[in-house]
Amino acid sequence: MSQQAVSKHLAYLERARLIEKRRQGRRHVCTLRPAPFKEVADLVEHYRIFWEQALNRLDAYLRATEAEEKRRGHKQRH
């Protein structure tokens, strides 16, 4: 990757406030800002829990429906 491409990517990350950039002499030092990543991780965790609960309810419903259909099928044969 070229130096120009790296600089461009770092500029995007800095504008998104995911990194902080400072100069030390002729060097540019980049530091990761963990707060935005924690916000995203918290949001993802919230939705993970939501979908896990929703899928568990769906699974329970489908199992109950399947059991009911088996019970009805068993009654119709007798």
N, C-alpha and C positions, 0 to 999 in steps of 0.2 A: 504494500500500500504506500502510495506516495506521501510525502510530508504534507503536501497541499490537501490531500484527501483526509489525512488525520486531523489537520487543523480545522477543516470544514466540519467534520464530525464532532470535534470538541466544541466548536462554536455552537452547534445545535444543542449539545448537552448543556452547555452553559446557559443558553437562552431558555432552555426548559428548566433551569435551576436544579439540574441533577448533579452538577459539579460546580466547584468554585475554582477559579483560576487566579493565580498570583505569580508575580515575577520575583525571582531570586537571581539578581544579576542579569545574565543573558538567558537564563532558563525560565521556562514557564512551568509552574508546578500546579497540577490539578488534584483536587481533593473531592472525593465522593461525598455528596450530601445525603445521608441516610434517611432523613425525615420523609421526603417524597416517596421513597421506596417502601417505608413502613406504612404510609397512607394507602398505597396500592395493595400491599400485602393484607392490611386490615380489611379493605373493601373486598378483596378476593375471598378472604376467609369468611366474611359475612355471607357472600353469595354461595360459597361452598356449603356452609351449614344450611342455608335456605334450600338449595337443590338436593342436598342429602336427605333432609326431612321430607321434602316433596316426593322424592323418588321412593323413600321408605313407605310413605302413605300409599303411593301408587302400587307398590309391590304387595302391601297388605291387602289392598282392594282387589287386585288381580288374583291373589291366592284365595281370598274369600269367594270371589266369583267363580273361580275354577272349582272350589270345593262344593259350592252350591249346584253348579252344573253337573258334577259327578253324582251328587246326592239325588238330583232330579232324574238323571239318566238311570240310576239304580232303581228308583221307585217305578219308573215307566216300564222296566223290563219285568217286574214282578206282578 
